[in-house]
Amino acid sequence: MNHNTPLSPRPLRHLSDVQLRVLTTAQLRSQGVSPADINAQCRPGGTWQQLLPGVYLLRPGPATSEERLHSVLLYAARSPAAEPAVPAQPGAGEPHAPQRYTDAMITGLAALALHRFSSAPPLLSLDRIDVLVPRLRRLRSTGCVRIVRTPGMPEPQQITGIPVAPVPRALADAVADLADAGVVRGLLTEAVRGGHCEPAAVVKELTQARLLSRPHVVDAVDSLLAEGRAIAEDRLYRMVHEHGLPDPVWNVDLRLPGGPHLGGLDAYWPDHAVALELDTRAPRQDEDAMWSEYARKREHLERLGITVVHITPKKLRDSMEQQATVVRTALMASADRDPAAYVVVLPR
């Protein structure tokens, strides 16, 4: 037998070419390959090799990055099926369906590389691949595999048949093992600048991972939030101009004549008494205090007859036209409201 010899009259038609080269002991035995045959093929000079405990590459030579990823998932996944539920018909000509990996997904730097982060190292250069599994799984890190446990598994994204953690979770798992402030800042900035996710989602994951006690992570988060606000402000300018809204005054403070400061706003339409505020709060430890401040400001302005529109960066990104409609409706409704109190508008 060699690595070109069919394992069985019933080949694993549901597997890709790579997955036919990377198989577990259980999959091989289901095809009639005995443990003695496996050991014989993996001897020095043999045509197979053991990549991880119970996982084999059915060819000689270094494993490719894709083969390494599948070997990691086969090692960590819960009882991967050796055969499809419904055997494929010979000659059907259908593309291979991806292998189902239960309770395991790629995370950390390897996941960011799969998400095409230019600031993440190439897959082949990684000595270790992080794989996310449920907290109670009995697995240990070995070889190129680092087991990362979590009480709740996120919904994976499928990239070329590989289950991959969403960007915010992958970032948190990568940052947990990074001490270089420049690398951390580069990854977080690319996440927002590249449109992969919103800053709030990243900060939420970093908070849950208890990483915001590390000074270099806090500094990177501050840069991330500044980057996210700049991008959101740019989208806000585009929304106003591309959807034909009247020009507001930008970035202003409101005050009562001779009275207290009412708060800063991202945009204000004085003739309509409509205020717009970007809700860029990040879910950090002081979230309740920040929300209370937002709520007090809104209530105070609305008592003065000023309509306040809150827009999140995510809504601006995903549904700009809908947000423009919300603002336009508020502007049109101003004609039916009582005149607002006189306020002083100052540049912020």
C-alpha positions as CSV (number, residue, x, y, z in Angstrom):
1,M,0.0,0.0,0.0
2,N,1.2,3.6,-0.7
3,H,-0.3,7.0,-0.5
4,N,-1.8,6.7,-3.9
5,T,-3.5,3.4,-3.1
6,P,-7.3,3.7,-2.5
7,L,-8.2,2.9,1.1
8,S,-11.5,1.3,0.3
9,P,-14.0,0.5,-2.4
10,R,-16.1,3.2,-0.7
11,P,-14.0,6.4,-0.8
12,L,-14.8,9.4,1.3
13,R,-16.5,11.4,-1.4
14,H,-17.7,14.2,1.0
15,L,-14.0,15.1,1.7
16,S,-11.9,17.5,-0.3
17,D,-8.6,16.5,-1.8
18,V,-6.7,17.9,1.2
19,Q,-9.0,16.1,3.7
20,L,-8.4,12.9,1.8
21,R,-4.7,13.3,2.6
22,V,-5.3,14.2,6.3
23,L,-7.3,11.6,8.1
24,T,-7.8,10.3,11.7
25,T,-7.2,6.8,13.0
26,A,-11.0,6.3,13.1
27,Q,-11.4,7.4,9.5
28,L,-8.6,5.1,8.4
29,R,-10.0,2.2,10.3
30,S,-13.5,2.7,8.9
31,Q,-11.9,2.2,5.5
32,G,-10.3,-1.1,6.6
33,V,-6.8,0.2,7.4
34,S,-5.5,-1.6,10.5
35,P,-3.3,0.0,13.2
36,A,-0.5,-2.2,12.0
37,D,-0.9,-0.9,8.5
38,I,-0.9,2.7,9.8
39,N,2.3,2.0,11.8
40,A,4.0,0.5,8.8
41,Q,3.2,3.4,6.6
42,C,4.5,5.9,9.2
43,R,7.9,4.2,9.8
44,P,11.1,6.1,8.7
45,G,11.1,6.2,5.0
46,G,7.4,5.4,4.8
47,T,4.9,7.3,2.7
48,W,2.7,8.6,5.6
49,Q,3.4,10.6,8.6
50,Q,1.7,11.4,12.0
51,L,1.0,15.1,12.3
52,L,-0.8,15.0,15.7
53,P,-2.0,12.3,18.0
54,G,-4.4,10.2,16.0
55,V,-4.1,12.4,12.8
56,Y,-2.1,11.4,9.8
57,L,-0.9,12.9,6.5
58,L,-1.0,10.4,3.8
59,R,2.0,11.6,1.9
60,P,5.6,12.4,2.6
61,G,7.1,15.9,2.9
62,P,6.2,19.0,4.9
63,A,2.5,19.7,5.4
64,T,0.9,22.7,3.7
65,S,-0.8,25.3,5.7
66,E,-4.2,23.9,4.7
67,E,-3.2,20.4,5.7
68,R,-2.0,21.8,9.1
69,L,-5.3,23.5,9.7
70,H,-7.3,20.4,8.9
71,S,-5.1,18.3,11.1
72,V,-5.6,20.7,14.0
73,L,-9.4,20.6,13.6
74,L,-9.4,16.8,13.2
75,Y,-7.4,16.6,16.5
76,A,-9.7,19.0,18.4
77,A,-13.1,18.4,16.9
78,R,-15.6,16.2,18.6
79,S,-15.9,12.8,16.9
80,P,-15.6,14.0,13.2
81,A,-17.7,11.8,11.0
82,A,-15.8,9.4,8.8
83,E,-18.5,9.0,6.2
84,P,-21.3,11.3,4.9
85,A,-24.8,10.7,6.2
86,V,-26.0,10.0,2.6
87,P,-23.3,8.5,0.4
88,A,-22.5,10.5,-2.7
89,Q,-23.5,8.9,-6.0
90,P,-20.5,7.9,-8.2
91,G,-20.0,10.2,-11.1
92,A,-22.4,12.8,-9.8
93,G,-19.9,15.5,-10.5
94,E,-20.9,17.5,-7.4
95,P,-18.3,19.6,-5.6
96,H,-17.0,18.2,-2.3
97,A,-18.9,19.3,0.8
98,P,-16.8,20.5,3.6
99,Q,-15.9,18.2,6.5
100,R,-18.0,19.0,9.6
101,Y,-15.9,20.0,12.6
102,T,-18.0,19.9,15.7
103,D,-17.0,22.0,18.8
104,A,-13.8,23.3,17.3
105,M,-12.8,26.4,15.2
106,I,-9.5,28.2,14.3
107,T,-8.9,31.3,16.3
108,G,-6.0,33.7,17.2
109,L,-3.4,34.7,14.6
110,A,-4.2,31.8,12.3
111,A,-7.8,32.9,12.2
112,L,-6.7,36.5,11.4
113,A,-4.5,35.2,8.6
114,L,-7.6,33.4,7.2
115,H,-9.6,36.6,7.5
116,R,-6.8,38.2,5.3
117,F,-5.2,40.5,7.9
118,S,-2.1,41.9,6.3
119,S,-0.7,42.6,9.8
120,A,-1.0,38.9,10.8
121,P,1.9,36.6,10.0
122,P,1.5,34.0,7.2
123,L,0.0,30.7,8.2
124,L,3.1,28.7,7.3
125,S,5.3,30.9,9.6
126,L,3.2,30.1,12.7
127,D,4.7,27.6,15.0
128,R,1.4,27.2,16.8
129,I,-2.2,27.2,15.7
130,D,-4.9,28.2,18.2
131,V,-8.1,26.2,18.2
132,L,-11.2,27.2,20.2
133,V,-13.1,24.5,22.0
134,P,-15.8,24.4,24.7
135,R,-14.4,24.8,28.2
136,L,-15.3,21.2,29.4
137,R,-13.6,19.4,26.5
138,R,-10.8,17.1,27.6
139,L,-8.0,18.1,25.3
140,R,-4.5,19.3,25.8
141,S,-2.2,21.4,23.7
142,T,0.3,19.4,21.7
143,G,2.6,19.8,18.7
144,C,1.4,22.9,16.8
145,V,-1.9,22.9,18.5
146,R,-2.7,25.3,21.3
147,I,-6.1,24.6,22.9
148,V,-8.1,27.8,23.8
149,R,-11.2,27.1,26.0
150,T,-14.4,29.2,26.2
151,P,-17.6,28.8,28.2
152,G,-19.6,29.7,25.1
153,M,-18.7,29.0,21.5
154,P,-19.3,31.8,19.0
155,E,-20.9,31.1,15.6
156,P,-17.9,30.2,13.3
157,Q,-17.4,31.7,9.8
158,Q,-16.6,29.3,7.1
159,I,-13.5,30.2,5.1
160,T,-12.5,27.7,2.3
161,G,-14.2,25.0,4.3
162,I,-12.4,25.9,7.6
163,P,-14.5,27.0,10.6
164,V,-13.0,30.3,11.8
165,A,-13.7,32.4,14.9
166,P,-15.3,35.8,14.2
167,V,-12.7,38.6,14.0
168,P,-13.4,40.1,17.5
169,R,-13.0,36.7,19.2
170,A,-9.9,35.9,17.1
171,L,-8.4,39.2,18.0
172,A,-8.9,38.7,21.7
173,D,-7.3,35.2,21.6
174,A,-4.4,36.6,19.6
175,V,-3.8,39.6,21.8
176,A,-3.9,37.4,24.9
177,D,-0.5,36.0,23.9
178,L,1.1,39.2,22.4
179,A,3.4,41.5,24.4
180,D,4.4,43.8,21.5
181,A,2.4,47.0,21.7
182,G,3.0,47.8,18.0
183,V,1.8,44.5,16.9
184,V,-1.4,44.7,19.0
185,R,-2.1,48.2,17.8
186,G,-1.6,47.2,14.2
187,L,-4.0,44.2,14.5
188,L,-6.7,46.3,16.3
189,T,-6.4,49.2,13.8
190,E,-6.7,46.9,10.8
191,A,-9.8,45.3,12.2
192,V,-11.6,48.6,12.1
193,R,-9.9,50.3,9.2
194,G,-10.4,47.2,7.1
195,G,-14.1,47.0,7.8
196,H,-13.9,43.7,9.6
197,C,-15.8,44.8,12.7
198,E,-16.8,47.7,14.9
199,P,-14.6,48.9,17.8
200,A,-17.3,48.1,20.4
201,A,-17.3,44.4,19.4
202,V,-13.5,44.2,19.9
203,V,-13.5,46.0,23.2
204,K,-16.3,43.7,24.4
205,E,-14.2,40.6,23.7
206,L,-11.1,42.1,25.2
207,T,-13.1,43.0,28.3
208,Q,-14.5,39.5,28.7
209,A,-11.0,38.1,28.3
210,R,-9.8,40.5,31.1
211,L,-7.1,42.0,28.9
212,L,-7.8,45.6,29.6
213,S,-5.6,45.5,32.7
214,R,-2.6,45.4,30.4
215,P,-1.2,48.8,29.7
216,H,-0.1,48.1,26.1
217,V,-3.6,46.7,25.3
218,V,-5.3,49.8,26.9
219,D,-3.1,52.1,24.7
220,A,-4.0,50.1,21.6
221,V,-7.7,50.2,22.5
222,D,-7.6,54.0,22.8
223,S,-6.1,54.2,19.3
224,L,-8.8,51.8,18.1
225,L,-11.6,53.9,19.5
226,A,-10.1,57.0,18.0
227,E,-9.8,55.2,14.6
228,G,-13.3,54.0,14.9
229,R,-14.7,57.4,15.7
230,A,-12.9,59.0,12.7
231,I,-14.3,56.4,10.4
232,A,-17.8,56.8,11.8
233,E,-17.6,60.6,11.4
234,D,-16.5,60.2,7.8
235,R,-19.5,57.9,7.1
236,L,-21.8,60.5,8.8
237,Y,-20.5,63.2,6.4
238,R,-21.1,60.9,3.5
239,M,-24.6,60.1,4.7
240,V,-25.6,63.8,4.8
241,H,-24.2,64.6,1.4
242,E,-25.0,61.4,-0.5
243,H,-28.6,61.3,0.7
244,G,-29.4,65.0,0.2
245,L,-29.9,66.1,3.8
246,P,-29.5,69.8,4.6
247,D,-26.1,70.7,5.9
248,P,-25.9,70.8,9.7
249,V,-23.4,72.6,11.8
250,W,-20.7,70.0,12.7
251,N,-19.1,69.2,16.1
252,V,-20.7,71.8,18.3
253,D,-21.5,72.4,22.0
254,L,-24.9,73.7,23.1
255,R,-25.4,76.0,26.1
256,L,-28.3,77.9,27.5
257,P,-27.8,81.7,27.4
258,G,-25.9,82.5,30.5
259,G,-26.6,79.0,31.7
260,P,-25.1,75.6,31.9
261,H,-23.4,73.5,29.3
262,L,-25.9,71.1,27.6
263,G,-23.4,68.8,25.9
264,G,-21.5,68.2,22.7
265,L,-23.1,67.0,19.5
266,D,-21.7,65.6,16.2
267,A,-24.3,67.5,14.1
268,Y,-27.0,70.0,14.8
269,W,-29.7,71.5,12.6
270,P,-30.6,74.8,14.4
271,D,-33.5,75.7,12.1
272,H,-35.1,72.3,12.9
273,A,-33.9,71.9,16.5
274,V,-32.6,68.4,15.6
275,A,-29.4,67.1,17.2
276,L,-27.4,64.0,16.1
277,E,-25.0,62.1,18.2
278,L,-22.8,59.2,17.3
279,D,-23.1,56.5,19.9
280,T,-19.5,55.3,20.1
281,R,-19.7,54.0,23.7
282,A,-17.5,50.9,24.1
283,P,-18.6,48.2,26.5
284,R,-16.0,48.8,29.2
285,Q,-16.3,48.8,33.0
286,D,-17.8,52.3,33.1
287,E,-20.5,51.6,30.6
288,D,-23.4,52.2,33.0
289,A,-22.0,55.6,33.9
290,M,-21.5,56.5,30.3
291,W,-25.1,55.4,29.4
292,S,-26.4,57.5,32.3
293,E,-24.6,60.5,30.9
294,Y,-26.0,59.9,27.5
295,A,-29.5,59.5,28.9
296,R,-29.3,62.7,31.0
297,K,-28.1,64.8,28.1
298,R,-30.9,63.4,25.8
299,E,-33.6,64.0,28.4
300,H,-32.4,67.6,29.1
301,L,-32.3,68.5,25.4
302,E,-35.7,67.0,24.7
303,R,-37.2,68.9,27.6
304,L,-36.0,72.0,25.7
305,G,-37.8,70.9,22.6
306,I,-34.7,69.5,20.8
307,T,-35.1,66.2,19.0
308,V,-32.0,63.9,19.6
309,V,-31.1,61.2,17.1
310,H,-28.7,58.5,18.2
311,I,-26.8,56.6,15.5
312,T,-24.3,53.8,16.1
313,P,-21.3,53.3,13.8
314,K,-22.5,49.8,12.9
315,K,-25.9,51.1,11.7
316,L,-24.1,53.8,9.7
317,R,-22.0,51.1,8.1
318,D,-24.7,48.5,7.4
319,S,-27.8,50.7,6.8
320,M,-26.8,54.2,5.9
321,E,-29.9,54.9,3.8
322,Q,-32.2,53.8,6.6
323,Q,-30.3,56.1,9.0
324,A,-30.6,59.0,6.6
325,T,-34.4,58.4,6.5
326,V,-34.5,58.5,10.3
327,V,-32.8,61.9,10.3
328,R,-34.9,63.2,7.4
329,T,-38.1,62.2,9.2
330,A,-37.0,64.1,12.4
331,L,-36.2,67.2,10.3
332,M,-39.6,67.1,8.6
333,A,-41.4,66.6,11.9
334,S,-39.9,69.7,13.3
335,A,-42.6,71.8,11.5
336,D,-45.3,70.2,13.7
337,R,-43.6,70.8,17.0
338,D,-43.6,73.7,19.3
339,P,-40.6,76.0,18.9
340,A,-37.6,74.8,20.9
341,A,-35.9,76.9,23.6
342,Y,-33.2,79.3,22.4
343,V,-29.7,77.7,22.8
344,V,-26.3,79.0,22.1
345,V,-24.3,77.0,19.5
346,L,-20.5,77.0,19.9
347,P,-17.8,75.2,18.0
348,R,-16.5,72.2,19.9
